[in-house]
């Protein structure tokens, strides 16, 4: 990957918390699939283990659209 492409990819990862709650999981899955270097794979695996599916407690996905405006 070129430096600019990696920079853009990382910016997309950093923007995940700003998406509507019901879009975060799908957007993360798409970014996960696009990780094509060892460093990016390590990053998304870390994010998946620590933030998306934490081992300490379960954070359920919202049942429907985000109601916060």
N, C-alpha and C positions, 0 to 999 in steps of 0.2 A: 504494500500500500504506500502511496505517496504521503508525504507529511501533511499536505492540505486535506487529503481524504481522511486520515486518522484524526486530525483536528476536528473536522466536521462530524465524524462518528462520535467522538468524545463529547462534543457539544450536544448531540442528540441524546446521549446517555444522561448528561447533566440536566436536560430539560424534562425528563420523565416525571419528576414530582409536580410539574406544572400542568400536566395533562389532566383532563377529567379522570376521576378515579376508575371509571369503567373502561378506560382506554389504555391504562398503564401496562397491564399484563400483556395485552396483544402487541403493543409497541415494543416492550422488552423482548418478547419472543422473536420479533422480526430482527431486532438488533442482535440478539443472541445468535441467530442463524447467519448473520453477516460478519461475525467475528472471524477473521481469517488469518490472524497471526497468533503466535503463542501468547504474547502479552495481552492482546485483546481477549482471547479465550480465558486467560487467567482472571482478567477483570470481570467478565460477565459471569464466570463461575462463582467468583467471590460475591458479586452482587446478588446472584440467585440464592446462594446459601445464607447470606447475612441480611439481605433486605427483602427479597421477594418471598423466600420460604425459610424464615428464621427457625432454628431448631428449638428455641426456648419456649416460644408461645406461638399459637396459631392466629394469623390475621386473616379473617375471611374476606373474600372479594365482595364488593357491594353487590346487592341483588339486582339493581337496576341503574338507571341514569343517576348521575350525581345531582343532588338537589341544592348544592351550595352555589350561589350565584356571585 
